[in-house]
Every structure is written in structure tokens, then in C-alpha cells.
Amino acid sequence: MRRYLSERVTLLRIHRFCPTDVQFTDALVSSAVVIFCKAAPPEDHTVRFSFGGPIEGPQHDAMVPLDVVRDSRKWTQFPATTAVRDRDVLNLGDLFAIKRGLATGTTAFSS
């Protein structure tokens, strides 16, 4: 689906509703609206990602270059400001698998 949306059609916008803002009273689902045009995407295309609130007035909004969208493993990171970055800059996540841990104070690394 992601390949189709990023290569075969012109993806215009994805709006994700906040999971706590239930759209359907009888189901717990993550709701999103996907808007696209049945045509190949133009060169240097940008996609509008929005999150939270109504689609007409989202809480968060960003234009993301289609190249960044295609290279991304997770689209749920958009419209975070860190998603739109210089492609020549490395983030820690590009170099390492980052995981959360728990420090109890009884490990050999505590002082």
C-alpha cells in the first residue's frame, strides 16, 4: 500500500486522528483519511501530513518531501518536525538500534 501511494498515485494528504479521539463509537481503531490523485507524482512533490483535531483544523501539520516519505520505514512519525530533515545528516537511529531500558540502581553501572 505504501509503495502504491508513494509511486503510482500523487499522494496529496494523510490526516491521522488522535487515537483517544474516537471516530467510531463501536470500534477501537486508528482512523486516517488518505487523499490522492490518480496520476503519477510530479518531481519534487511534497505530501501534507496532519495529526489530531478535525481535518479542517489539525493540531499538527507538515509538508514532507515525497523522497523522505519513500525512504521512511514508518509514516506515523509524520508530521513530527524531525521527520523533515536534511538527507545528508545522520540521526542516532540511522546508526544504532535504540531501545528503552530500566535502570534499577542495582546494576554494575550505577554509582
PyMOL commands that place a pseudoatom at each C-alpha (Angstrom):
pseudoatom trace, name=CA, resn=MET, resi=1, chain=A, elem=C, hetatm=0, pos=[0.000, 0.000, 0.000]
pseudoatom trace, name=CA, resn=ARG, resi=2, chain=A, elem=C, hetatm=0, pos=[2.786, 2.437, 0.898]
pseudoatom trace, name=CA, resn=ARG, resi=3, chain=A, elem=C, hetatm=0, pos=[4.567, 1.733, -2.382]
pseudoatom trace, name=CA, resn=TYR, resi=4, chain=A, elem=C, hetatm=0, pos=[1.372, 2.316, -4.351]
pseudoatom trace, name=CA, resn=LEU, resi=5, chain=A, elem=C, hetatm=0, pos=[0.671, 5.581, -2.532]
pseudoatom trace, name=CA, resn=SER, resi=6, chain=A, elem=C, hetatm=0, pos=[4.216, 6.887, -2.980]
pseudoatom trace, name=CA, resn=GLU, resi=7, chain=A, elem=C, hetatm=0, pos=[4.909, 5.735, -6.550]
pseudoatom trace, name=CA, resn=ARG, resi=8, chain=A, elem=C, hetatm=0, pos=[1.739, 5.053, -8.545]
pseudoatom trace, name=CA, resn=VAL, resi=9, chain=A, elem=C, hetatm=0, pos=[-0.504, 7.939, -7.493]
pseudoatom trace, name=CA, resn=THR, resi=10, chain=A, elem=C, hetatm=0, pos=[0.018, 11.504, -6.316]
pseudoatom trace, name=CA, resn=LEU, resi=11, chain=A, elem=C, hetatm=0, pos=[-0.378, 11.349, -2.558]
pseudoatom trace, name=CA, resn=LEU, resi=12, chain=A, elem=C, hetatm=0, pos=[-1.783, 14.708, -1.511]
pseudoatom trace, name=CA, resn=ARG, resi=13, chain=A, elem=C, hetatm=0, pos=[-2.518, 14.316, 2.179]
pseudoatom trace, name=CA, resn=ILE, resi=14, chain=A, elem=C, hetatm=0, pos=[-2.793, 11.922, 5.096]
pseudoatom trace, name=CA, resn=HIS, resi=15, chain=A, elem=C, hetatm=0, pos=[-4.641, 13.085, 8.187]
pseudoatom trace, name=CA, resn=ARG, resi=16, chain=A, elem=C, hetatm=0, pos=[-4.442, 10.839, 11.250]
pseudoatom trace, name=CA, resn=PHE, resi=17, chain=A, elem=C, hetatm=0, pos=[-6.951, 11.285, 14.020]
pseudoatom trace, name=CA, resn=CYS, resi=18, chain=A, elem=C, hetatm=0, pos=[-5.707, 11.101, 17.598]
pseudoatom trace, name=CA, resn=PRO, resi=19, chain=A, elem=C, hetatm=0, pos=[-6.330, 7.561, 18.965]
pseudoatom trace, name=CA, resn=THR, resi=20, chain=A, elem=C, hetatm=0, pos=[-8.075, 8.984, 22.016]
pseudoatom trace, name=CA, resn=ASP, resi=21, chain=A, elem=C, hetatm=0, pos=[-10.456, 10.963, 19.781]
pseudoatom trace, name=CA, resn=VAL, resi=22, chain=A, elem=C, hetatm=0, pos=[-12.717, 8.031, 18.885]
pseudoatom trace, name=CA, resn=GLN, resi=23, chain=A, elem=C, hetatm=0, pos=[-14.305, 8.386, 15.427]
pseudoatom trace, name=CA, resn=PHE, resi=24, chain=A, elem=C, hetatm=0, pos=[-16.471, 5.256, 15.658]
pseudoatom trace, name=CA, resn=THR, resi=25, chain=A, elem=C, hetatm=0, pos=[-18.336, 4.530, 18.904]
pseudoatom trace, name=CA, resn=ASP, resi=26, chain=A, elem=C, hetatm=0, pos=[-18.463, 0.761, 18.346]
pseudoatom trace, name=CA, resn=ALA, resi=27, chain=A, elem=C, hetatm=0, pos=[-14.799, 0.152, 17.405]
pseudoatom trace, name=CA, resn=LEU, resi=28, chain=A, elem=C, hetatm=0, pos=[-11.355, 0.957, 18.741]
pseudoatom trace, name=CA, resn=VAL, resi=29, chain=A, elem=C, hetatm=0, pos=[-9.406, 1.723, 15.575]
pseudoatom trace, name=CA, resn=SER, resi=30, chain=A, elem=C, hetatm=0, pos=[-6.782, 4.172, 14.407]
pseudoatom trace, name=CA, resn=SER, resi=31, chain=A, elem=C, hetatm=0, pos=[-8.571, 6.374, 11.886]
pseudoatom trace, name=CA, resn=ALA, resi=32, chain=A, elem=C, hetatm=0, pos=[-6.953, 8.204, 8.989]
pseudoatom trace, name=CA, resn=VAL, resi=33, chain=A, elem=C, hetatm=0, pos=[-8.080, 9.982, 5.844]
pseudoatom trace, name=CA, resn=VAL, resi=34, chain=A, elem=C, hetatm=0, pos=[-5.922, 9.447, 2.745]
pseudoatom trace, name=CA, resn=ILE, resi=35, chain=A, elem=C, hetatm=0, pos=[-6.311, 11.838, -0.188]
pseudoatom trace, name=CA, resn=PHE, resi=36, chain=A, elem=C, hetatm=0, pos=[-4.636, 11.131, -3.522]
pseudoatom trace, name=CA, resn=CYS, resi=37, chain=A, elem=C, hetatm=0, pos=[-4.945, 11.831, -7.223]
pseudoatom trace, name=CA, resn=LYS, resi=38, chain=A, elem=C, hetatm=0, pos=[-4.896, 9.015, -9.793]
pseudoatom trace, name=CA, resn=ALA, resi=39, chain=A, elem=C, hetatm=0, pos=[-1.789, 10.265, -11.595]
pseudoatom trace, name=CA, resn=ALA, resi=40, chain=A, elem=C, hetatm=0, pos=[1.944, 9.707, -11.246]
pseudoatom trace, name=CA, resn=PRO, resi=41, chain=A, elem=C, hetatm=0, pos=[3.531, 12.071, -8.712]
pseudoatom trace, name=CA, resn=PRO, resi=42, chain=A, elem=C, hetatm=0, pos=[5.376, 15.063, -10.126]
pseudoatom trace, name=CA, resn=GLU, resi=43, chain=A, elem=C, hetatm=0, pos=[9.071, 15.549, -9.495]
pseudoatom trace, name=CA, resn=ASP, resi=44, chain=A, elem=C, hetatm=0, pos=[9.870, 17.350, -6.204]
pseudoatom trace, name=CA, resn=HIS, resi=45, chain=A, elem=C, hetatm=0, pos=[6.373, 16.574, -4.858]
pseudoatom trace, name=CA, resn=THR, resi=46, chain=A, elem=C, hetatm=0, pos=[5.553, 17.205, -1.186]
pseudoatom trace, name=CA, resn=VAL, resi=47, chain=A, elem=C, hetatm=0, pos=[2.869, 15.477, 0.852]
pseudoatom trace, name=CA, resn=ARG, resi=48, chain=A, elem=C, hetatm=0, pos=[0.815, 17.137, 3.571]
pseudoatom trace, name=CA, resn=PHE, resi=49, chain=A, elem=C, hetatm=0, pos=[0.707, 15.112, 6.792]
pseudoatom trace, name=CA, resn=SER, resi=50, chain=A, elem=C, hetatm=0, pos=[-1.554, 16.239, 9.618]
pseudoatom trace, name=CA, resn=PHE, resi=51, chain=A, elem=C, hetatm=0, pos=[-2.463, 14.816, 13.008]
pseudoatom trace, name=CA, resn=GLY, resi=52, chain=A, elem=C, hetatm=0, pos=[-5.078, 15.412, 15.690]
pseudoatom trace, name=CA, resn=GLY, resi=53, chain=A, elem=C, hetatm=0, pos=[-8.183, 17.520, 15.713]
pseudoatom trace, name=CA, resn=PRO, resi=54, chain=A, elem=C, hetatm=0, pos=[-10.528, 17.863, 12.769]
pseudoatom trace, name=CA, resn=ILE, resi=55, chain=A, elem=C, hetatm=0, pos=[-9.193, 17.528, 9.253]
pseudoatom trace, name=CA, resn=GLU, resi=56, chain=A, elem=C, hetatm=0, pos=[-10.101, 21.172, 8.576]
pseudoatom trace, name=CA, resn=GLY, resi=57, chain=A, elem=C, hetatm=0, pos=[-8.022, 22.417, 11.535]
pseudoatom trace, name=CA, resn=PRO, resi=58, chain=A, elem=C, hetatm=0, pos=[-5.431, 19.840, 12.612]
pseudoatom trace, name=CA, resn=GLN, resi=59, chain=A, elem=C, hetatm=0, pos=[-3.297, 20.227, 15.730]
pseudoatom trace, name=CA, resn=HIS, resi=60, chain=A, elem=C, hetatm=0, pos=[-0.099, 19.351, 13.829]
pseudoatom trace, name=CA, resn=ASP, resi=61, chain=A, elem=C, hetatm=0, pos=[0.652, 19.845, 10.154]
pseudoatom trace, name=CA, resn=ALA, resi=62, chain=A, elem=C, hetatm=0, pos=[3.732, 19.495, 7.916]
pseudoatom trace, name=CA, resn=MET, resi=63, chain=A, elem=C, hetatm=0, pos=[4.683, 19.301, 4.274]
pseudoatom trace, name=CA, resn=VAL, resi=64, chain=A, elem=C, hetatm=0, pos=[7.089, 16.392, 3.735]
pseudoatom trace, name=CA, resn=PRO, resi=65, chain=A, elem=C, hetatm=0, pos=[9.080, 15.819, 0.522]
pseudoatom trace, name=CA, resn=LEU, resi=66, chain=A, elem=C, hetatm=0, pos=[7.962, 12.648, -1.248]
pseudoatom trace, name=CA, resn=ASP, resi=67, chain=A, elem=C, hetatm=0, pos=[11.574, 11.388, -1.294]
pseudoatom trace, name=CA, resn=VAL, resi=68, chain=A, elem=C, hetatm=0, pos=[11.622, 11.488, 2.510]
pseudoatom trace, name=CA, resn=VAL, resi=69, chain=A, elem=C, hetatm=0, pos=[8.250, 9.703, 2.639]
pseudoatom trace, name=CA, resn=ARG, resi=70, chain=A, elem=C, hetatm=0, pos=[9.505, 6.948, 0.308]
pseudoatom trace, name=CA, resn=ASP, resi=71, chain=A, elem=C, hetatm=0, pos=[12.678, 6.428, 2.369]
pseudoatom trace, name=CA, resn=SER, resi=72, chain=A, elem=C, hetatm=0, pos=[10.805, 6.279, 5.677]
pseudoatom trace, name=CA, resn=ARG, resi=73, chain=A, elem=C, hetatm=0, pos=[10.008, 2.969, 7.333]
pseudoatom trace, name=CA, resn=LYS, resi=74, chain=A, elem=C, hetatm=0, pos=[7.177, 4.455, 9.407]
pseudoatom trace, name=CA, resn=TRP, resi=75, chain=A, elem=C, hetatm=0, pos=[4.793, 7.122, 8.169]
pseudoatom trace, name=CA, resn=THR, resi=76, chain=A, elem=C, hetatm=0, pos=[3.295, 7.578, 11.628]
pseudoatom trace, name=CA, resn=GLN, resi=77, chain=A, elem=C, hetatm=0, pos=[6.298, 9.767, 12.503]
pseudoatom trace, name=CA, resn=PHE, resi=78, chain=A, elem=C, hetatm=0, pos=[4.901, 12.486, 10.253]
pseudoatom trace, name=CA, resn=PRO, resi=79, chain=A, elem=C, hetatm=0, pos=[4.173, 15.414, 10.858]
pseudoatom trace, name=CA, resn=ALA, resi=80, chain=A, elem=C, hetatm=0, pos=[6.907, 15.403, 13.514]
pseudoatom trace, name=CA, resn=THR, resi=81, chain=A, elem=C, hetatm=0, pos=[9.428, 18.162, 12.883]
pseudoatom trace, name=CA, resn=THR, resi=82, chain=A, elem=C, hetatm=0, pos=[12.299, 15.664, 12.998]
pseudoatom trace, name=CA, resn=ALA, resi=83, chain=A, elem=C, hetatm=0, pos=[10.813, 13.810, 10.014]
pseudoatom trace, name=CA, resn=VAL, resi=84, chain=A, elem=C, hetatm=0, pos=[11.709, 16.567, 7.593]
pseudoatom trace, name=CA, resn=ARG, resi=85, chain=A, elem=C, hetatm=0, pos=[15.463, 16.722, 7.770]
pseudoatom trace, name=CA, resn=ASP, resi=86, chain=A, elem=C, hetatm=0, pos=[18.499, 17.151, 5.636]
pseudoatom trace, name=CA, resn=ARG, resi=87, chain=A, elem=C, hetatm=0, pos=[19.134, 13.810, 3.929]
pseudoatom trace, name=CA, resn=ASP, resi=88, chain=A, elem=C, hetatm=0, pos=[22.915, 14.247, 4.460]
pseudoatom trace, name=CA, resn=VAL, resi=89, chain=A, elem=C, hetatm=0, pos=[22.528, 14.402, 8.247]
pseudoatom trace, name=CA, resn=LEU, resi=90, chain=A, elem=C, hetatm=0, pos=[22.608, 11.207, 10.299]
pseudoatom trace, name=CA, resn=ASN, resi=91, chain=A, elem=C, hetatm=0, pos=[20.419, 10.600, 13.327]
pseudoatom trace, name=CA, resn=LEU, resi=92, chain=A, elem=C, hetatm=0, pos=[21.359, 8.127, 16.082]
pseudoatom trace, name=CA, resn=GLY, resi=93, chain=A, elem=C, hetatm=0, pos=[18.595, 5.847, 14.790]
pseudoatom trace, name=CA, resn=ASP, resi=94, chain=A, elem=C, hetatm=0, pos=[20.401, 5.638, 11.454]
pseudoatom trace, name=CA, resn=LEU, resi=95, chain=A, elem=C, hetatm=0, pos=[23.441, 4.128, 13.195]
pseudoatom trace, name=CA, resn=PHE, resi=96, chain=A, elem=C, hetatm=0, pos=[22.086, 2.171, 16.183]
pseudoatom trace, name=CA, resn=ALA, resi=97, chain=A, elem=C, hetatm=0, pos=[19.059, 0.162, 17.274]
pseudoatom trace, name=CA, resn=ILE, resi=98, chain=A, elem=C, hetatm=0, pos=[17.732, 2.325, 20.102]
pseudoatom trace, name=CA, resn=LYS, resi=99, chain=A, elem=C, hetatm=0, pos=[15.768, 0.571, 22.834]
pseudoatom trace, name=CA, resn=ARG, resi=100, chain=A, elem=C, hetatm=0, pos=[14.341, 1.636, 26.144]
pseudoatom trace, name=CA, resn=GLY, resi=101, chain=A, elem=C, hetatm=0, pos=[15.659, 0.062, 29.307]
pseudoatom trace, name=CA, resn=LEU, resi=102, chain=A, elem=C, hetatm=0, pos=[15.145, 0.172, 33.032]
pseudoatom trace, name=CA, resn=ALA, resi=103, chain=A, elem=C, hetatm=0, pos=[17.844, 1.221, 35.495]
pseudoatom trace, name=CA, resn=THR, resi=104, chain=A, elem=C, hetatm=0, pos=[17.185, -0.075, 38.986]
pseudoatom trace, name=CA, resn=GLY, resi=105, chain=A, elem=C, hetatm=0, pos=[20.345, 1.120, 40.686]
pseudoatom trace, name=CA, resn=THR, resi=106, chain=A, elem=C, hetatm=0, pos=[21.475, -2.452, 41.416]
pseudoatom trace, name=CA, resn=THR, resi=107, chain=A, elem=C, hetatm=0, pos=[23.413, -2.882, 38.210]
pseudoatom trace, name=CA, resn=ALA, resi=108, chain=A, elem=C, hetatm=0, pos=[27.181, -2.735, 37.948]
pseudoatom trace, name=CA, resn=PHE, resi=109, chain=A, elem=C, hetatm=0, pos=[26.902, 0.516, 36.006]
pseudoatom trace, name=CA, resn=SER, resi=110, chain=A, elem=C, hetatm=0, pos=[25.277, 2.506, 38.783]
pseudoatom trace, name=CA, resn=SER, resi=111, chain=A, elem=C, hetatm=0, pos=[27.388, 4.606, 41.098]
for i in range(1, 111): cmd.bond("trace and resi %d" % i, "trace and resi %d" % (i + 1))
show_as sticks, trace
zoom trace
